[in-house]
Amino acid sequence: MKVTVCQLSNDPQAFARDWERLAAHVKAERSDLALLPEMPFCPWFALSPKYDPKIWESAVKTHQEAIPLLEQLSPAIVCGSMPVNNKGKRLNEAFIWDSISGFRYAHTKYYLPNEKGYWEASWYEKGDGDFKPFQAGNAMLGFVICTDLWFFQHSRSYGKNGVHLILCPRATPKTTLEKWMVGGQAATVVSGAFALSSNKINREGEEADLGGQGWIIGPNGKVLGLTTQEQPFLTLDLDLTKAEKAKEMYPRYVKD
């Protein structure tokens, strides 16, 4: 399965240019799956501890209006996350889109930080805690939206349920890039799955200091590739049988 990860600008004008380049890249590479960052279609809004309903509703509207843009990455399966209003709750939901099944929600972010630049628990609510695998093409997918990654029991459970790819759309700062990559490696070790992540990026010195660096990591923790300023998109052809065989290896076979 050919998969693409990316880093996309937090600035709307720069994002528009990034999106055009991403669409061209995905089509040129004939990617089967493309992973977007966390809430990619609007600037990062959780900078203030004070919830602003106008900013939230604008972010929700912007993402809803962007759904038709996903077709520009067709025939790839497109995954990411977006802010939504659902049954009276404000949520951050992962989605899957493809040209056959259309748009569907797949997982709601459960673990919410609340600190400088990342006041997420002040802006939206926890999801239902359901970490359920989804079939997409010939792969089983499992989502961990950003902070969800650090709760490795879910990656282990995904591995037990036959997941090939753990997807981590995120919005994380430049100062923690190494730590997040280590988290991705740990997720692959406990699951026996590949781990993919895409991140937002902004100009240096801005408050959230979003740092980019998407990654693809193999089922035993080997970093297979990273995005950079010079190469913001990364596509690799993954052998999904390696994730299936890895499930039989240490420490995945050890019983709870």
N, C-alpha and C positions, 0 to 999 in steps of 0.2 A: 504494500500500500504506500503510495507516494503522499507524504504529509508535508505541510508547510506551516512554519511558525514565523512570527514577525515581531517587530517593534513599530508602533504607530504613534505619531505625534499627538500630544495633548492639545496643541493649538489648532483650532478649526481650519484655518487656511492651509497650514502645513499638512494637516490630516488629509484634506482633499487631494493634495498632491501625492501623499503617501498612498492613498487608496487607489488612485489611478495606476500607480506603479505596481502595487500589490496585485491588482486585477490582471495586469499584463504579465506579471511574473507567474501567477497561478496558471494562467492559460498557456504560457510558453512551456512551463514545466509539466503541464497536464496533471496537476495535483489531484489526488483523490479526496483529500481532506485539508482544510485550512482552518487554523485556530487563530481567533482574534483575541486581543487583550480584554481585560475586565472593563465593561461599560465603555466601549471604544468611541462611540459616536458623539460624545459631548466632553467638554473639559472636566477634569476631576473636580467634584464639587464638595467633597467632605473635608474641606480645609478649615471650616469654622465649626466649633462645638454647638453652635446655634442653628437648628433646623430652619430652613427658609422654604416655605411651601411653593413659592413662585419658581425658585431654582429647581426644586425637585420636579414639579410638573413640567417644566421646560425640558429637563433631562429625559423624562418619560416620553414626552411627545417627540423629541428629537430621535430617540431610538425607534419608536414605532414608525415614524416616517422613513427611517433608514432601512426597514426590512426589505423593501423592494430592491435596494442596492445589492443585497446578498446574491441576487441572480447574476450579477456581474462576475462573480467567482465561479459560476456554474461551468462545467458539471461537478465541480468539487462539492463535497459536503462541507458546510460552514458551521463552525461552533464558536461560541463566545458567551458573554453574559450581558444583561441589560437591566436597568431599573424598571420596575413595574408596580402597578397598583393591582392587588389581587385580593378580593373578598375583604376589603377594608384594611388591608395591610400594605405597607410599603416594603418591597422586597427587591433583592438582587438575584435574578434568575438566570441560570445557564440555559442556552438554547441550542438546538440543532436545526439546520435548514438544508434541504436538498431538493433538487428539481422534481423528484418523484413524490415524496411525502409532504413537501412544503415545510412550513415553520412549526416547531413544537418546543415547548419548554421541557427541560430535562432534569433540573436540580435547582434547589434554592440555597443560596449561601447561608450557612448556619453559624459559623464562628466569626464574630464581628469585633474588630479592634476599636478602641476609643482613645486616641492619643493625638498629639500634635500632627496636623496634616492628614490624619486618617480617623476622623470622628464618625466612623461608620455606624456605630450603635446609636448615635444621636440622630442619624438621618433615616435609617430604615431598620426593619425588624428581622429577627432570626427566622429562618425557614422552618420547615417541619422536621428537619433532621433525617430525612430520607436520602440515603446515598444508594441509589438504585442504578445498576448498569443499563445501558441502552445499546441496542443494535443499530449500527449505521454502516451500510454497505456490507463488506465481509468482516467487519471488526466489531468487537464489543468495546464500548466506551464507558469510562467512569469520570465524573467531574469532581474536582476539588477547586472551588473558586478561591483563589488567593489564600487567605488565612486558613481555610479548610485543609490545606496541604499538611499543616503541622500536626494534625490529629491522625496519626498513622494507622490507627485501627481501621479506618475506612479504606485506606489503600490496601491493607491486608485482606479485608473483606472483599474488595473488588477483585483481588487476585484469586481468591477462593471461588469467586463467581465467574471466572474465565475471562476477565477483562484483558484486552490486548493493549489498550492505550488509556493512560490516565491523563486527563486534560486539565491544565491549570491556567486559566485566564487570570491575569493579575495586574495590579497597579502598585508597584513597589519602588522604593527609593534607591538611588545610585549607591548609597553607603552600605546597602545590605545585599548587593547582588550575589556576592560569594555565598552568603548564608542561604539564600533562596535556592541556589544551585545545589548546595549540600542537601537541602530539604527534598529537592527533586530526586537526587541520588538515593536518599533513604527510602523514598516512596517506591522506587523501582526494586530495591533490595527486598522490601517486605512483601511486595506484590508479585514480582516476576513479570511485570508489565513494562512497556515503554512509558516514559513520561514526557509530555510536551507542554511547553509554556510559552505564552506570548505576553508582552508587557507594554504599557504606555511609556512614553518618554517626553520630557519637556526640556526647555533650555536650562542650563546650569544656573543655580542660584534661586530658582523659583521655589515657592514654599514646600510643595510636596516632593520636589527634586526627583521626579519619576525617572528611572534609570535605564529603561529598555532592557536589552539582553534576553531575548527569547532563547529557549534551549530545547534540544532533543536528547534524551538520555536513554541508554539501552537497559534491558531487563535486569542486568546485574550491576548497575551503577556507573557504567562507562559513559562519559559525556561524548556524544557523537557529533555535536555541532552547536554553535552559538551564533546569534545575530549580533551585528555590530553597527556602528554609525555608517561605516562604509558599505556594509552588506546587511541591510535591515530585514531581509527575507532569507529564510533558509528552507530548502526542500531536500528531503532524503527519502529514499525508497526503502521501506522497512519490511523485513521478512517477519510476518506475524507468527509464523510457526516457532520462531525463537522465543516469543512470549509464552507460547503453549508449553514448550519444553522446559522453560525456566521454572514453571510451576512445580516441577518435580524435584527441584534442587533446593538445597539449604538456603535460607531458613524457612522457605515456604511450606515444605512438607511437615514441619514440626507441628504437632497438635497443640491446640490452645489448652 
